[in-house]
Amino acid sequence: MTQYNNPAAGKAGMNEMIDRGRLQVQCFDASLGNPVSHVNVFVMPRLSSYIIGQMSTDSSGQTPEITLPAPPLEYSSAPGFPQPFSTYDIVAAREDFDTVVAEGVQIFPGAKAIQKINLRRRKYSYEASQALIIPYPVLWGDFPPKNPESAVKELPPSSGFVVLTEPVIPETIIVHDGIPTNSSAANYYVPFKDYIKNVASCEIYCTWPSNTIHANILAILSFTLNRVYTEWYRNKGFDFTITGSTAYDQAFSYGRTIFEDIAFVVDEIFTTYITKPNIRQPLLAQYCDGQRVICPDWLSQWGSKDLGEQGYSPIDILRYYYGNEVYISEAQKVEGIPLSFPGFNLLSGSVGEAVRTIQEQLNRISDNYPAIHKIKADGIYGETTNNAVKKFQEIFQLPVTGIVDFATWYSISNIYVAVNKMSELL
């Protein structure tokens, strides 16, 4: 394997880092989606060969967390400060897989970054490597501003592609990696929640107030579900749901770093969106940074940060920008899920079919994630079920409570569906 051991390189600027952030790397088989254990992971400052961290993945394909230097928290509090995140390169290597180098992984102070890496099985006897380039966040990078559109779309006639009677959470978003007319750009098939987490991690800073993050994710959800509900691009003859171009839609970067605080919020609210009275569709909730680009009647990302610091609630932030009549609604259907959330939390002492469903799904998941121990599917939420739920929550970046709430129920369902699909490929 290539050696990364030059101690003289990569130290420039490290003394300026006075805060710390956390990183966890997760490795998967690109062909099957299974977690890959015993992957050697090396962490280096950007464009350096000086190793500052070395880890190995466990049976769930995850490394331990590593703490890394990051800039002061105040740098992400307003535009005009120096770069608010530090960047690192990550090398993931195992003998029977091609090596992957993730370049430009971003670490914010006080936050946990999660970097997923898909490894391809080695086809040749010699070492091969792949590069995964993580672009800057929109607020720091150079991205084209959004082309304005009507926030409420005129729906096409019934002979068009629209077949939904109400907003539905799709199982998958097809993201076109370019402007709509670029036929050579790749299409990525992305699970809905993963898409929202990716966009939010591209568009805003994870260090912002919780209410600000919540409001921005609601805007991202609403924008996305408007594209889904209206079949906006399919009605124009394209074969995708949305683009990754900020000029037309929202930023999306395949394989980018995701931040835990953002992921938590998405898991809690992914079925919700904002809308207005007397319209069926989610609002096309457009937004801009509010500094380099001024956008009246749209959400200002930097402005929403200030409102969050002033104590505004998520809905008050949204009403400040989109009008007092907007309200939060919820999709009643999540595609691809065997059974909807029962409407109440499951915890120690709970009994019934909902408990049995979770037990059966966890047992299937444990075939791919053996750190989750098998449990008796008896419909009784006892200590072994509680421990299995906690281990699942730990592996899949959820608050470790042992309680099957809304976020945990749908995360278990999503992973259960995913591992069943893996088995169909074998």
N, C-alpha and C positions, 0 to 999 in steps of 0.2 A: 504494500500500500504506500502511496505517496506520504512522505514524512513532512510534518509541520512543526518545526522545532527551533525556529530562529528567535532567540530571546531578545535580540536587539531590535526587532521590528515590532510595530504595533503599539508602542508605548506612548507615542505622541498624542497628546490631548487627554490621556487617561487621568492625569493629575487634576484636570479640570472637573472631573466627575465627582460630585460631593454627595450624591444620593445613590440609592440602589434599587434595582428592579429584579424580577424573578423570571426565569425561563424554564419551560419544560418542553422537551421534544418528544413527538409521538411518531412512530414508524409503522408503515403498513405495506403489505404486498400490493403493488399497483394492479396486478391482474385479478386478485380475489378479494382484496379489502381486508384480509386477515391481519391482525397485529403481528409484527415481526420482533422476536426477542433476540438478544445477544448482538444487537447492532452497536458498533462502536461509534460514539458521537463525540466530535471534537469542536470546541468553541474558540473562536479567535476574534480579535478586533477586526473591523472591516479592512479588507485589502492587506491583511497581515498574515504571517505564518507563525506567529507567536501564540502557542496554545495556552489559554487561561482556564480551560475547563475540559475534562474528559469524563464521559459517562457511558453507561451501557443500558440498553432497554431491557425491561423485564418481560414477563409472560403476557402482559397487556400491551406490549409495544411501547412502553413509556419509560423515559429516563427519570431519575430523581430531579427535583427542582435544583437549579443552580442560581445563585445570587450574583448579579453583575452590576458594575458601575453604570450610573445613569446621570444625566444633567440635573440641576436643581428643579424642583417641582414648579417654581415660579415661571420657568421658561415656557410652560404650556398654558399660562394664565392669560396671556394677551398676545396679539400679533406684534411682531417687531423684536421679540426676544431672540437670542441665539437658538439654534436647533434644540427642540425640547426632548429629544430622544437620542440614545446612543445606538449605533449599528454594529452588528456582528456577523461574521460568516460562520456557518455550521457545516461540518462535513459528517455525513452518515455513511458508514461503510460496514459491509459484511461480505465474506468471501464469495458467497453464491449469488450476490446481487451487485448490480452496477452501483458505483459510488455516486452519491448526490451531494452537491455543494449548494446550500441555500445562502444566497448572498444578500446582505443588507437587512437581516432580521432586526426588528426595532424593539428596543427596551425603554419603557417609560419608568420614571421613579415611582416606587410604591405599588406597582402593578405587576400582575403575572401575565407573561406572554406565552402563548401556546403555538408551537410550530409543528405542523403536521408535514411529514415527508413520505411520499409514495416511492417505494423502491421497486425497480424492475429486475427480475431474475436475469442473471448473467447468461448471455447466449454464446459468448466466445471465451476462450481460455485466457485472453489478455484482459487487463484492467480497463474498464470504460467508466466514464463519469458523465453525469448530467448536471447542468446548472439550473437552479431555480432563482430567478431574480425577483426580489421583493421591492417594488417601487415605493417611493415616499408617500406618506399620506397626502390627501388632496390639500389640506390646509398648509402644507409645507412645500409641496411640489408644484410643478407648472402644468396645470390642466385647463382645457378650454371651458369657458362658462356655459351654463345650460341655455339652450335655445328655448325661449318662453313658449308655453302652450296653454290652452284653456284648462282650468283645473277640473272642469266637469265636461266629459266627452259626450258628444251626440252619438248615441248607439246606432250601429248599422241596422238595416232591415233584417227581419227574421231569416231571410235567405242567406245572411252572412255567416261568419264563423262563430258568433256569440251563441252559446247554448246554455249558459248558466242562468238560472233564475235568481240566484243570490250569490254573493261572494263566497268562494270556497278556497281553503288553503290547499294549494297544489302539493303533490308529493315532490315534484322536481321543477326547477326553473332552468330553462335553456338560455344560457347567456352567450351572446355573440360578442366575441372579443375584438370589437372594432366598430366603426360607424356602420349604419345599416346597409349601405350599398357596397361595402367591402366584402365581396364574395369569397375572397381568399382567407378571411379571418376565421379562426377556429370557433366552433360552438362547444360550450362546456355544459354538461348535464349535472346540475348541482342540487342536492337536497335543499328544500325551501329554507329551513332554519340556518343551514350552513351558508346559504347565499346572503341572508340578512346579516348574519354575524360578520361575514366578509365585507359587505358594503359599509356597515357601521364602523368597522375597524379601519377602513380606508378613509371614511368621510369625517370622523370626529376624533377627538382625543379621549382616551380611556381615563384620563386623570380629571376630567371635568366633573361637576356635581352630578349626583345620581339622578336628580330630577331632569337635568339637562340631557343626559344620556337617554333617559326614558322618553322624553319628548322627541328627540331626534330619531330614535328607533321607531316610534309611532309614525313619524313622517315617512321614513324609509319603507315601513310596512305598507302604508297607505298608497304610496307611489307605486310600489311593486304590485299590489293587489289590483290597482286600477289597470295596469298593463295586462294582468291576467284576466280580469273580468271583461274588459273590452276587446280582448284578443287584438290589441293595437297593431302589432307587427304582422300577425297572420292575415289580418284583413288587408294588409298592404302587399301580400304575396310573399312574405318572408317566412322562414322555417324556425324561428326562435321566439322566445318570450320577451326578451329585453336585451339591451346592449350594455357593454361595460364602458361606454363612452360618456363622459360627463357632459358633453355637448347635447346629448340626446336623452340620457337616462341618469344613471348613478355609477360611481366608480366601483369596479370589481376587478380584483387581481387574483388570478388563479394561484392557489398555494400560499397566499400571503399569511403573515402572522395574525393570529386572532387573540384578543385580550379577554381575560376571564371575566372582568366586571361587565363588559359588553355582552358576553355570552350568557351570563346569569340573567340579564334583563330580557334578552331575546327568548330564552327558554320560558320565562314567566308570562310573556305577553304576545307570543307569536301569532295568536289567532285574532288579535285586535287590530283595529284601524280607525282612522278618523273619517267622518263624513258630514254631510249637512242634511237638514230636513228636506224631505220631498225628492231625494235622489236615491237611487238604488245602489249606485256605485261608490266604492271607496274614493276619497278625494285624491286627485293627482297632486300630492302635497310637494310642491317644488320648493327648493331652498338654495341658498348660496352662502358664501363665507361672510358676507356683510361688510367686508373690508376692501379687498381688491375688487370685488363685484358687489354693487348695490342693487337690491332686488325688492322694490316695494311690493307689499302683499304676499311676499314669500317669507319663509322662516330664515332668519339670519343665524348662522351657526355660532359666530362669536357673540352675537347679541343674546342668543339663548343661553350661552354660558353665563353671561352677566345676570340674566333673569334668574337662573338657577341659584346663583350665589346670593341673590336677594330673597330667596325663599319661595319663589313662584313654584307652584305645583306643575306637573307635566301638562295637564289640560289647560292651565292658565297660560303657560308658555305658548301652547299651540293657538289658543284663542287670541293672544296678543298679536300674532302674525296673520292668522287665517280668518279671524272674525269670531265674534262672540257666539255665533250660531253653531259652530262646529261641535261635535260630540263624538264620544268613543263608542264604537259598535264592535260586535264580535261575530266572526264567521262561525256557523254552526256545524260545519263539516270540515274534517281534515282528511284529505285523500290518502289512501294507502295504509290507514291505521285499522287494525282488526276490530278494535272496540274503543268507543269514545270514553273520555274521563267520566267516572260515575257521578261527579258533582260533589264529592266529599273526599277528604283525605283518608288514606289507609294508614294505620299505625298499630303499635302493639296492642293486642286485644281485639282488633277488628276480625270479623268472620264474614264468610260469604263467597259468592262466585267471583266478585272483583278481586278478592285476595287470591283465590285459586288461579285466576288469569295471570296475575303478576308472578305468582310462583312458577307457573308453567313457562312463562316467557323468560324469566331469569334462568331457569334450568337449561333452556335452549341456548341462551346467550353464553352460559358458562362453558359450553362446548368450545367456543372460540376464545373465551376469556376465563381461563381456569382459576384465576384468583378469586372468582365468585364461586363459592362452594355450592354443591347441589343441595336442594332442600325438598322436603316432603310437600307435595302439592295437595294439601288437605283443606285448604280454605281457611286455615287458622293462622293469624299473624302472630307467631311466636318469636322467640329469641333468634332462631336460625334464619327466619325470614328477615327479621330486622337487620341482622348482620349482613345478609346477602344484599339487601337494599343499600346499606351503608357502603359496602364495597363497590357496588355499581355506581353510586353517587361519587365516590372518590375517583374511580377510573374515568368517568365521563363528565368531570368538571362541574358537578352540581354541589350545592351546600350539603354537607354530610350530616343529615338529621335522622336518618332511619325512617322518615315519614314519606309515604308516596303521595306527594301533592301533585298539582297540575303539571308542573315542569317535569317531575320525575316520571309520572305516568306516561307522558308522551315521549320522553327520552327512552324509556324502556321499550315502548311500542316501536319507536323508530329503529332502535338497534335490533330488536327481535325480527322485524321485517328485513333489515339489511343482512343479518347473518343467514336467514333463510334463503335470500337471493344468492348469497355466496355459495351455499351448498348446491344450488341448482347449476352453478358453473363448474362444479367438480366432475 
